[in-house]
Amino acid sequence: MAAPVTYQPERVGDWGVATAVEGGRYETGTMKMIDGASIFYRAWLHPDSQRPVLLLTPGIGAHSGWFIDMGNSLNEQGLSVYIMDNRGFGRSGGIRGHAAQAQTPVRDAAAVVAEIHNRHPEAQVSILGHSLGAIYALHMAADDSSAAQHRLAGLILVNPGIAATWKVPVGRQVAMAVGGLSGSTRQWSLAPGHEIMTTNAEAIRMLDADTYWQRTQSAAFIYQVLLRLRSSAMKRAPSIRTPALVIQCEGDLSVVPAASRRCYDILGSPDKTWKTYPNFSHDFEFEPHRAELDADVAAWVMGHR
């Protein structure tokens, strides 16, 4: 069993120290998108090239450093793992916290999956989206379900950001909407801080010092992604045919659990599973007793290859 993670101040924004399974390797790098943007990724590569690959897409403001401990764990349990920083977040390129078009993060995730297939032609690829990243993964799975050639073997949504618990004052909503319609890059602060993310004191120390945590988003991002893309997710869920696992942590203070359940209920996937974890917070990756969740995710992916 892995030792509990403790925050190391010299490793800014990193939750854990990356290690690959024996015979495999850990790497970081960037992938170029069609418009020239650079997407940063971390990868834990299993020595068996036929092992399933899991791509993880983080939520709003988050980045791959928060999931290092989980990448270690899933790699140990037999998977190759990629974790990307979404455009404008973490170490990826682009205007910070900005998206000019609603589909940009979905297209980026699809491009990363395509590149993973190029690198792992013998392996099946699944995607895990957390929070707002689950919205990206859901849209990508809907696109994939309608494609002639399917690229996704599985879809995992963890604490999907279908509906948030936090509210934005009406006046601010109007100002952001006006700016969003014009493509404004003006930054706004929306969600509360770590109080709705985790109760882990070590993780809170890490978050407070994390300069890669993008705590604001542009008006255009808010309009295009949080309003347009997120609001259309439920409409697309019934069209998904990809095998799906939906996870909701019962201690989540950031999203509305009932909305996650409604999303699961209307998913069109003939093969779907619903799982809950008592007391876990929204940012489950910081939970010190996360071993069962990791094992469940790894087993589910291995069972859908």
Protein Blocks (a to p, Z undefined) as FASTA:
>chain_A
ZZdddddfklghiacjddddehiacdddddddfkopacdddddddfblkbccddddddeh
iafklmmmmmmmmmmnopacdddddehiajbgcjehiafbfklmmmmmmmmmmmmmmmmm
mbccddddehjlmmmmmmmmmmmmmpmbdfbfbdcdehiafbcfbdcdfklmmmmmmmmm
nopabdcdfbdcfklmbccfklmmmmmmmmkbcfbdcfklmmmmmmmmmmmmmmmmmmpc
bdcdddddfkbckbcfklmmmmmmmpcbfbdcddddehiafklmlpmklmmmmmmmmmmm
mmmZZ
